[in-house]
Amino acid sequence: MLGILLYCRPGFENDCANEIQAKASELEVFGYIKTLKNSGFVLYHCYDPSQVEALAEQLNFAQLIFARQMIVAVALVEELPAEDRITPILAITRQLPMAGDVYVECPEGDETKPLLTFCRKFTVPFRQALKKHNNLTNKENHKKRRTHVCFMDYETAYVGYSLPNNRSDEHMGIMRLRFPNEAPSRSTLKLDEAFQTFLTKEEQALRAHSGLRAVDLGACPGGWTYQLVRRGMFVSCVDNGAMADSLMETGQVTHYIEDGFKFEPERKNIHWLVCDMIEKPKRVAKLMAQWLIDGWCKEAIFNLKLPMKQRYQEATDDLKILTDMIDQAGFNYELQAKHLYHDREEITVHVRLTDKIYGPL
């Protein structure tokens, strides 16, 4: 066992590294970071190899902000021969319990695109070899571990596995979505990915369905509003700019030409508050907390714009402002924050109040 291998967006290695170091230290599992600038991966190399699997079990992948995938790295295989890369990798996988699936991957990046093509071609014969040696179930089984082979180059690969219910089920940890031509901006993909990341299909059917009321602060031209309208919601859009005509023509959108920080909904029957305003993240965090505390909405999805440096520290500070306000108001809550594939210099946050634990309703 080597440590915990994490995928992240290229350029965010330091943020991912700072986060895993902080989380591992809290669990008293110590180690060091191995990564490269713009490489798209971070390895937390544990000093004590016997602690690696326990660390993977104790870390909650859903609560990691900057990691796209979390893998127990068992070994680094080097100098793979071009004529037979499978045999040396099988020597590692034979030592592991039977897996329910296999992903052959590489870190994201423009320079790794040819390597990704190779990974796709390598997957079929490798999957067949795993089945032949009884290391892979005949049918995909998502309740079992997934074998991962992450190629750094054509001769070097990390071999490991991910744990069921504590990983991303997307290849390379990337949710690839098709841009809908009717949407007025590409930002629509952020909210679509957020709904699919933070809510299961069952939860979406229960809590993101037709007929609900929503508010979109900083809505124009309507990229996020489009996702709400597409799901059948009635949306109050707040922005001084113009909304796309295609959205206004649906009859589901009301446009308020106001400042998003000053807007108050006439009726307090709002389920969803969404916000992608380009504002200081601490100011947005306070606004979102206040909407939830005041009962103006039940759930919120919003973006926090981050600086170029110390992004993990900024994110934790902003989230603490949010959670401190909710705690002081006496509510229980569910919170997730992720640096989504369609995010740039920002993270996306989902908060839902669950119940009031003390104080006046």
C-alpha positions in Angstrom: 0.0 0.0 0.0 1.3 3.4 -1.0 -1.4 5.9 0.0 -4.4 7.8 -1.3 -4.5 8.8 -4.9 -6.7 11.8 -5.7 -7.7 13.3 -9.1 -8.3 17.0 -9.4 -8.5 19.8 -11.9 -5.1 20.7 -13.3 -3.8 23.7 -11.5 -5.6 22.8 -8.3 -3.0 20.3 -7.0 -2.0 22.5 -4.0 -5.6 23.0 -2.9 -6.3 19.2 -3.2 -3.0 18.5 -1.3 -3.8 21.0 1.5 -7.2 19.5 1.9 -6.1 15.8 2.1 -3.3 16.7 4.5 -5.7 18.5 6.8 -8.2 15.7 6.7 -5.6 12.9 7.2 -4.0 14.9 10.1 -7.4 15.1 11.8 -7.5 11.3 11.6 -3.9 11.1 12.9 -2.7 9.4 9.7 0.5 11.1 8.7 2.3 11.2 5.4 3.7 13.4 2.6 2.4 14.8 -0.7 3.6 13.7 -4.1 2.4 15.7 -7.1 3.4 17.9 -10.0 2.2 21.3 -11.1 -0.8 21.0 -13.5 -0.6 17.2 -13.3 -4.2 16.7 -12.3 -3.4 14.3 -9.4 -2.2 14.2 -5.8 -0.8 11.2 -4.0 -0.9 11.3 -0.2 1.9 8.9 0.6 1.3 7.4 4.1 4.3 6.9 6.3 2.7 3.7 7.7 1.4 1.6 4.8 -0.9 -0.4 7.2 -3.0 2.8 7.7 -3.9 3.4 4.0 -7.0 1.3 3.8 -8.3 2.5 7.1 -7.7 6.1 6.0 -9.7 5.5 2.8 -12.6 4.1 4.8 -12.6 7.0 7.3 -12.3 9.8 4.7 -15.7 10.8 3.4 -15.2 11.4 -0.4 -18.4 13.4 -0.6 -17.0 15.9 1.9 -13.7 16.4 -0.1 -14.0 19.7 -2.0 -11.2 19.5 -4.6 -10.9 15.7 -5.2 -12.7 14.3 -8.2 -11.8 10.7 -7.3 -10.4 8.8 -4.3 -8.3 5.7 -4.9 -6.4 3.4 -2.6 -3.0 3.3 -4.4 -1.6 -0.2 -3.9 1.5 0.1 -6.1 3.3 2.1 -8.7 4.3 -0.1 -11.7 7.2 1.3 -13.7 9.1 0.3 -16.9 6.1 -1.4 -18.3 7.1 -3.2 -21.5 5.3 -2.1 -24.6 4.8 -5.7 -25.8 3.1 -6.7 -22.6 1.8 -4.2 -20.1 -0.9 -6.4 -18.7 1.2 -9.1 -17.0 3.0 -6.8 -14.5 -0.2 -5.1 -13.6 -2.0 -8.4 -13.1 0.8 -9.3 -10.6 -0.6 -6.5 -8.4 -4.4 -7.1 -9.0 -4.1 -10.8 -8.2 -3.3 -9.8 -4.6 -6.6 -7.8 -4.3 -10.1 -9.0 -3.6 -12.4 -9.6 -6.6 -13.6 -6.3 -8.1 -17.0 -5.4 -9.6 -15.7 -3.1 -12.3 -12.4 -1.6 -13.7 -11.4 1.8 -14.9 -8.3 2.4 -16.9 -7.6 6.2 -16.6 -5.0 8.9 -16.7 -5.0 12.4 -15.1 -6.8 15.1 -17.0 -4.8 17.5 -19.2 -4.3 18.5 -22.8 -1.0 16.6 -22.9 -2.6 13.4 -21.7 -5.3 13.2 -24.5 -3.2 10.7 -26.5 -2.7 8.7 -23.3 -6.5 8.6 -22.7 -7.0 7.1 -26.2 -4.5 4.4 -25.2 -6.4 3.8 -21.9 -9.6 3.2 -23.8 -7.9 0.7 -26.1 -6.1 -1.0 -23.2 -9.4 -1.4 -21.1 -10.9 -4.3 -23.2 -8.0 -6.7 -23.1 -7.2 -5.8 -19.5 -10.8 -6.5 -18.5 -10.7 -9.8 -20.2 -7.5 -10.7 -18.4 -9.0 -9.8 -15.0 -12.0 -12.0 -15.6 -9.8 -14.9 -16.8 -7.8 -14.7 -13.6 -10.9 -14.4 -11.4 -10.2 -10.8 -10.4 -13.3 -9.3 -11.9 -17.0 -10.3 -11.8 -18.6 -11.3 -15.1 -21.2 -8.5 -14.7 -20.6 -5.1 -13.3 -21.3 -4.9 -9.5 -21.2 -1.5 -8.0 -21.4 -2.9 -4.5 -17.9 -4.2 -4.8 -14.5 -2.4 -5.1 -13.5 -1.0 -8.4 -10.0 -1.7 -9.8 -8.3 1.4 -11.1 -5.2 1.6 -13.3 -4.0 5.2 -13.7 -1.4 5.6 -16.3 1.1 8.5 -15.8 2.7 7.7 -19.1 2.9 4.7 -21.4 5.4 2.9 -19.0 4.2 4.0 -15.6 0.9 3.4 -13.8 -0.6 3.5 -10.3 -2.7 0.3 -9.6 -5.3 0.5 -6.8 -9.0 0.4 -6.0 -11.9 2.5 -4.9 -14.4 1.7 -2.2 -18.2 1.4 -3.0 -20.3 4.4 -1.7 -17.1 6.4 -1.1 -16.0 7.4 -4.6 -17.1 8.9 -7.9 -18.8 6.5 -10.3 -17.7 8.7 -13.2 -14.7 7.7 -15.3 -11.7 9.9 -14.2 -14.2 11.4 -11.8 -15.5 13.6 -14.6 -19.2 14.1 -15.3 -19.4 14.9 -19.0 -22.6 16.7 -19.9 -23.8 17.8 -23.3 -24.5 21.5 -23.7 -28.2 22.0 -24.5 -28.6 24.3 -27.5 -31.6 26.1 -26.0 -29.6 27.2 -22.9 -28.5 30.9 -23.0 -25.0 30.2 -21.6 -22.6 27.4 -20.8 -22.9 28.1 -17.1 -26.1 26.0 -17.3 -23.8 22.9 -17.1 -22.7 23.9 -13.6 -26.1 23.7 -12.1 -27.0 20.5 -14.1 -23.8 18.9 -12.7 -24.6 20.2 -9.2 -28.1 18.6 -9.1 -26.7 15.3 -10.3 -23.7 15.4 -7.9 -25.5 16.5 -4.7 -28.9 14.7 -5.2 -29.5 11.1 -6.1 -32.1 10.4 -8.9 -34.6 9.6 -6.2 -33.9 12.8 -4.3 -34.2 14.8 -7.5 -37.6 13.2 -8.1 -38.7 14.2 -4.6 -37.1 17.6 -4.2 -36.3 19.1 -7.7 -39.6 18.4 -9.5 -42.2 20.2 -11.6 -44.3 22.8 -9.8 -41.7 24.0 -7.2 -40.9 27.6 -6.7 -37.3 28.8 -7.1 -35.3 32.0 -7.0 -32.2 32.7 -9.1 -30.0 35.6 -7.9 -27.8 37.1 -10.5 -29.7 35.1 -13.1 -29.0 36.8 -16.5 -28.9 35.7 -19.2 -30.4 32.6 -17.6 -28.0 29.6 -17.7 -29.0 28.4 -14.3 -32.6 29.4 -14.7 -32.7 27.1 -17.7 -32.1 24.1 -15.5 -34.8 25.1 -13.1 -37.3 25.7 -16.0 -36.3 22.4 -17.6 -37.3 20.6 -14.4 -40.7 22.3 -14.5 -40.1 24.9 -11.7 -41.5 28.5 -11.6 -38.5 30.8 -11.2 -38.1 34.4 -9.9 -35.0 35.7 -11.7 -33.2 38.6 -10.0 -30.8 40.7 -12.1 -30.3 44.1 -13.5 -29.5 42.6 -16.9 -31.7 41.1 -19.6 -33.0 37.5 -19.5 -33.1 35.3 -22.6 -36.4 35.7 -24.5 -36.6 31.9 -24.8 -36.9 31.6 -21.1 -39.4 34.5 -20.6 -41.6 32.9 -23.3 -42.1 29.7 -21.2 -44.4 31.5 -18.8 -42.4 30.0 -15.9 -40.1 33.0 -15.3 -40.7 36.3 -13.6 -37.9 38.8 -14.0 -37.1 41.3 -11.1 -34.7 44.1 -12.1 -33.2 44.4 -8.6 -30.0 43.9 -6.7 -29.7 40.3 -5.6 -28.5 41.3 -2.2 -31.5 43.4 -1.5 -34.3 41.3 -3.1 -36.9 39.8 -0.8 -39.5 37.3 -2.3 -43.1 38.4 -1.9 -44.1 34.9 -0.9 -42.0 32.6 1.3 -42.9 29.4 -0.5 -39.5 29.1 -2.2 -37.9 25.6 -2.3 -34.7 26.3 -4.2 -32.4 29.3 -4.1 -29.6 29.3 -6.6 -26.9 31.9 -7.1 -23.9 32.3 -9.4 -23.2 36.0 -8.7 -19.6 37.3 -9.3 -19.2 38.6 -5.7 -16.9 38.3 -2.7 -17.4 34.7 -1.5 -17.8 35.7 2.2 -20.6 38.1 1.2 -22.4 35.4 -0.8 -22.0 32.8 2.1 -23.7 35.2 4.5 -26.5 35.9 2.1 -27.2 32.2 1.5 -27.2 31.5 5.2 -29.6 34.4 5.9 -32.1 33.2 3.3 -32.1 29.7 4.8 -32.3 31.0 8.4 -35.2 33.4 7.6 -37.1 30.5 6.0 -37.1 32.2 2.6 -36.0 28.9 1.0 -35.5 25.2 1.9 -32.4 24.4 -0.1 -29.7 26.4 -1.8 -27.1 25.7 -4.5 -24.6 28.5 -5.1 -21.1 29.3 -6.3 -18.3 30.8 -4.2 -15.7 32.6 -6.4 -12.1 31.8 -5.1 -8.9 33.7 -5.3 -5.9 32.5 -7.3 -4.0 31.4 -4.2 -4.9 29.7 -0.9 -8.2 28.5 -2.4 -8.7 25.7 0.2 -8.2 28.2 3.1 -10.7 30.6 1.5 -13.2 27.9 0.9 -13.0 26.6 4.5 -13.3 30.2 5.9 -16.3 30.9 3.7 -18.1 27.7 4.6 -17.4 28.3 8.3 -19.1 31.7 8.1 -22.1 29.9 6.6 -22.2 27.0 9.1 -21.6 29.2 12.1 -24.6 31.4 11.2 -26.8 28.3 10.7 -25.5 26.7 14.0 -26.2 29.9 15.9 -29.8 30.0 14.6 -30.3 26.5 15.9 -30.7 24.4 12.8 -29.4 21.1 11.7 -28.3 21.0 8.1 -26.7 19.0 5.3 -23.9 20.5 3.4 -21.7 19.5 0.5 -19.1 21.6 -1.5 -17.4 20.4 -4.6 -15.1 21.8 -7.2 -17.2 20.5 -10.1 -15.8 19.6 -13.5 -17.7 22.6 -15.1 -16.5 25.0 -12.4 -13.4 27.2 -12.9 -12.0 29.4 -10.2 -15.0 28.6 -7.9 -16.6 25.9 -5.9 -20.3 24.9 -5.8 -22.1 24.4 -2.5 -25.4 22.7 -1.6 -27.1 23.4 1.7 -30.3 22.0 3.0 -31.8 22.7 6.4 -33.2 19.5 8.0 -34.8 20.7 11.2 -34.8 23.2 14.0 -33.0 22.0 17.1 -33.6 25.0 19.4 -34.9 28.6 19.5 -38.1 30.1 18.0 -39.4 28.8 14.7 
